[in-house]
Amino acid sequence: MEGFENKERKERDEVFSKAVRAGKRTYFFDVKKTRGEDLYLTITESKKRFGEEGKFFFEKHKLFLYKEDFEKFSKGLSGVIEYIQTGKIPEDDYVEEVDGNSIELNDDFLDNKIKSDITFEELDNQ
């Protein structure tokens, strides 16, 4: 009976799936449903690896993305893809809310040239 319940839960949880083969990797985009009927996305990267004794296995890395984060995730992903393709930071790109503050990205930030005037002693005293 337990196997039937797991199969039924799996069918209920999985709403839509798309596999994308990209070279030696496969990406799985799976739309799933929570118990509260909310949809979310899992993105899984799967790579075939060979272990000891020559047997293969699949190494998987999974990311869970919830509906309330779609817009920010999509904007961030688009921004970094644009940067990789063009080498230019998108005009409206920023890292949002680090300790309640927005940090502007610029060439100094990307080249690690930004210097901080905060010392470790100051951090310890907070």
C-alpha positions as CSV (number, residue, x, y, z in Angstrom):
1,M,0.0,0.0,0.0
2,E,2.9,2.4,0.7
3,G,4.2,2.1,-2.8
4,F,0.8,3.0,-4.2
5,E,0.7,6.1,-1.9
6,N,4.2,7.2,-3.1
7,K,3.2,6.8,-6.7
8,E,0.0,8.7,-6.2
9,R,1.8,11.5,-4.4
10,K,4.4,11.6,-7.2
11,E,1.7,11.9,-9.9
12,R,0.0,14.7,-7.9
13,D,3.3,16.6,-7.3
14,E,4.6,16.5,-10.8
15,V,2.7,18.9,-13.1
16,F,5.0,19.4,-16.1
17,S,8.5,18.5,-17.1
18,K,11.0,19.4,-19.8
19,A,14.4,17.9,-20.4
20,V,17.1,19.9,-22.2
21,R,20.2,18.0,-23.4
22,A,23.3,20.3,-23.5
23,G,26.5,18.5,-24.4
24,K,27.5,16.1,-21.5
25,R,24.8,17.6,-19.2
26,T,21.0,17.3,-19.1
27,Y,18.9,19.9,-17.4
28,F,15.5,19.0,-16.1
29,F,12.9,21.7,-15.6
30,D,10.1,20.2,-13.4
31,V,7.0,22.1,-12.4
32,K,5.7,20.6,-9.1
33,K,2.8,21.3,-6.7
34,T,3.0,21.7,-3.0
35,R,0.4,20.3,-0.6
36,G,-1.2,23.7,-0.6
37,E,-1.5,23.5,-4.4
38,D,1.1,26.2,-5.1
39,L,3.4,25.6,-8.1
40,Y,7.2,25.7,-8.0
41,L,10.0,24.9,-10.2
42,T,12.9,22.5,-9.7
43,I,15.9,22.8,-12.0
44,T,18.2,19.7,-12.0
45,E,21.5,19.4,-13.7
46,S,22.5,15.8,-14.3
47,K,25.9,14.7,-15.4
48,K,27.0,11.1,-16.2
49,R,30.1,10.3,-14.1
50,F,32.3,7.2,-13.9
51,G,33.3,5.9,-10.5
52,E,35.7,3.3,-9.4
53,E,35.4,-0.1,-11.1
54,G,34.2,1.7,-14.2
55,K,30.6,1.9,-13.2
56,F,28.7,5.0,-14.1
57,F,26.4,7.1,-12.0
58,F,24.6,10.4,-12.4
59,E,25.7,13.3,-10.4
60,K,22.8,15.7,-9.8
61,H,22.5,19.2,-8.5
62,K,19.1,20.6,-7.8
63,L,17.7,24.1,-7.4
64,F,14.2,24.9,-6.0
65,L,12.6,28.1,-7.3
66,Y,9.3,29.3,-5.8
67,K,6.7,31.4,-7.6
68,E,7.3,34.5,-5.5
69,D,10.9,34.5,-6.7
70,F,10.3,34.0,-10.5
71,E,10.5,37.6,-11.5
72,K,13.7,38.4,-9.6
73,F,15.4,35.1,-10.6
74,S,14.4,35.7,-14.3
75,K,15.8,39.3,-14.2
76,G,19.0,38.2,-12.5
77,L,19.5,35.3,-15.0
78,S,18.8,37.6,-18.0
79,G,21.3,40.1,-16.6
80,V,24.2,37.7,-16.2
81,I,23.5,36.1,-19.6
82,E,23.6,39.6,-21.1
83,Y,26.9,40.3,-19.3
84,I,28.4,37.0,-20.5
85,Q,27.4,37.7,-24.1
86,T,28.3,41.4,-24.3
87,G,30.7,42.1,-21.4
88,K,28.5,45.0,-20.4
89,I,26.5,45.3,-17.2
90,P,22.8,45.9,-17.9
91,E,21.8,49.4,-17.0
92,D,19.3,48.4,-14.4
93,D,21.2,45.6,-12.9
94,Y,22.0,45.5,-9.1
95,V,22.4,43.1,-6.2
96,E,19.4,43.7,-4.1
97,E,19.2,44.0,-0.4
98,V,22.4,42.9,1.3
99,D,21.8,43.7,4.9
100,G,18.9,45.9,3.9
101,N,21.0,47.9,1.4
102,S,21.1,47.7,-2.4
103,I,24.6,47.4,-3.9
104,E,25.2,48.9,-7.3
105,L,27.3,46.8,-9.6
106,N,29.9,48.5,-11.6
107,D,33.3,47.7,-13.2
108,D,35.1,48.3,-9.8
109,F,32.8,45.8,-8.1
110,L,33.3,43.2,-10.8
111,D,37.1,43.7,-10.8
112,N,37.1,43.4,-7.0
113,K,38.6,46.9,-6.6
114,I,36.1,48.1,-4.0
115,K,37.7,48.7,-0.7
116,S,35.9,48.6,2.6
117,D,36.5,50.8,5.5
118,I,34.9,48.3,7.9
119,T,37.2,46.4,10.1
120,F,36.7,43.0,11.6
121,E,36.7,44.5,15.1
122,E,33.7,46.6,14.1
123,L,31.9,43.5,13.0
124,D,32.6,41.7,16.2
125,N,31.2,44.6,18.3
126,Q,27.8,44.5,16.5
